[in-house]
Amino acid sequence: MNTETAKTKSIVFVEDNPVVLMAYKNRLQREGFHVEPALDGVEAMKILTQFVPDLVVLDLMLPRLNGVELLKFICADPRYQTVPVIVLSTNSIMDTSDDHVLERANKRLLKGSCTPAIMLQAIQELFSGGASPAEPRTGTAAPDQPVTV
């Protein structure tokens, strides 16, 4: 993906750790993406009601409205049917009642083994259609596999 293509792509990045959020946001913006940061689920929901992004990166452990609840909101709204979701989390939250919701994620990345470079690669693969959502990558788990720390 070239920088011109990236400039047309918007990402809602939902992460409650401001240091982690800034590191990823800075890298993605340097690559030409427009990044809308959200520090919690309520803030993310407000952003999502204002526009439909090209991608959502979502931490699961969030204050005020957790990532699973935000993912349920995304799943319930037809405007977001084609919006890819990358779950970036340290916690699997693989409660059986929510497992079907987590299947909506196109990729799952573990914070402990993910870097901005790995995130960028995952985003580029999703936008280019080059990777199957079920293909595990370094620092990832397939959507149908439990995410472990």
C-alpha positions in Angstrom: 0.0 0.0 0.0 1.4 3.4 -0.9 1.1 6.5 1.1 -1.5 8.0 -1.2 -3.8 5.1 -0.6 -3.2 5.3 3.2 -4.2 8.9 3.2 -7.6 8.0 2.1 -8.0 5.5 5.0 -9.4 6.4 8.4 -8.8 4.4 11.6 -10.6 4.6 14.9 -8.0 3.4 17.4 -9.5 2.5 20.8 -6.9 2.1 23.6 -7.1 3.3 27.2 -3.3 3.5 27.7 -2.3 6.9 26.4 1.3 5.9 25.8 0.4 2.9 23.8 -2.2 4.9 21.9 0.2 7.6 21.0 2.9 5.2 19.8 0.6 3.5 17.4 -1.2 6.7 16.4 2.2 8.4 15.6 3.4 5.5 13.5 0.1 5.1 11.5 -0.1 8.9 10.9 3.5 8.8 9.6 2.4 6.2 7.1 -0.4 8.5 6.0 -3.5 7.1 7.8 -6.0 9.4 9.5 -6.3 8.2 13.1 -9.2 9.1 15.4 -8.1 8.1 18.9 -10.5 7.1 21.7 -9.4 6.4 25.3 -12.5 4.4 26.3 -15.5 2.7 24.8 -18.0 5.6 25.3 -15.6 8.0 23.5 -15.2 5.4 20.7 -19.0 5.0 20.3 -19.4 8.8 20.0 -16.8 8.9 17.3 -18.4 5.9 15.5 -21.8 7.7 15.4 -20.2 10.6 13.6 -18.7 8.7 10.7 -17.9 5.2 9.4 -14.2 4.6 9.5 -12.2 2.3 7.2 -10.9 0.2 10.2 -11.4 -0.1 13.9 -8.5 -1.1 16.2 -10.0 -2.2 19.5 -8.6 -2.9 23.0 -10.9 -5.2 24.9 -10.1 -3.9 28.4 -11.6 -0.4 28.4 -13.1 1.8 31.0 -16.8 3.0 30.9 -17.7 0.6 28.0 -15.5 -2.5 27.4 -14.3 -3.6 24.0 -16.7 -6.6 23.8 -19.7 -4.2 24.3 -18.3 -1.8 21.7 -17.9 -4.8 19.3 -21.5 -5.7 19.9 -22.5 -2.1 19.0 -20.4 -2.4 15.8 -22.0 -5.8 14.9 -25.5 -4.5 15.5 -25.2 -1.5 13.1 -25.4 -2.3 9.4 -23.2 0.7 8.6 -20.2 -1.2 10.0 -20.8 -4.5 8.2 -17.8 -4.1 5.9 -15.5 -2.3 8.4 -12.6 -4.5 9.4 -11.9 -4.8 13.2 -8.5 -5.6 14.7 -8.6 -6.6 18.4 -5.4 -5.5 20.2 -5.5 -6.7 23.8 -3.6 -8.2 26.6 -6.6 -10.1 27.8 -8.5 -12.8 25.9 -11.9 -12.2 27.5 -13.0 -15.5 26.0 -16.2 -15.8 27.9 -18.4 -18.3 26.1 -21.3 -15.9 25.9 -19.2 -13.4 24.0 -17.2 -15.7 21.8 -19.5 -15.2 18.8 -19.0 -11.5 19.1 -15.2 -11.8 19.1 -15.5 -13.8 15.9 -16.4 -10.5 14.2 -12.8 -9.4 14.6 -10.8 -9.8 11.4 -7.5 -10.1 13.3 -6.5 -10.5 16.9 -3.2 -9.1 18.1 -1.6 -9.6 21.5 -0.2 -6.4 23.0 2.7 -8.2 24.5 4.0 -9.3 21.1 2.7 -6.6 18.9 4.6 -3.5 17.7 3.6 -0.6 15.6 5.3 -2.3 12.6 3.3 -5.5 13.1 0.1 -3.5 13.4 1.0 -1.6 10.2 1.6 -4.9 8.4 -1.8 -6.3 9.7 -3.6 -3.2 8.5 -1.9 -3.2 5.1 -2.9 -6.9 4.7 -6.5 -6.2 5.6 -6.7 -3.2 3.2 -5.0 -5.1 0.4 -7.1 -8.3 0.9 -3.8 -10.2 1.0 -4.3 -12.1 4.2 -7.1 -14.4 5.2 -8.6 -13.4 8.6 -8.0 -17.0 9.7 -4.3 -16.9 9.0 -2.3 -16.6 12.2 0.7 -14.3 12.1 3.4 -13.4 14.5 1.7 -11.9 17.5 -1.7 -12.9 16.3 -4.3 -15.5 16.8 -6.9 -16.6 14.3 -10.4 -15.3 15.0 -11.6 -18.8 15.8 -8.7 -19.5 18.2 -8.5 -18.3 21.8 -6.2 -15.4 22.4 -3.7 -16.1 25.2 -1.3 -13.9 27.0 
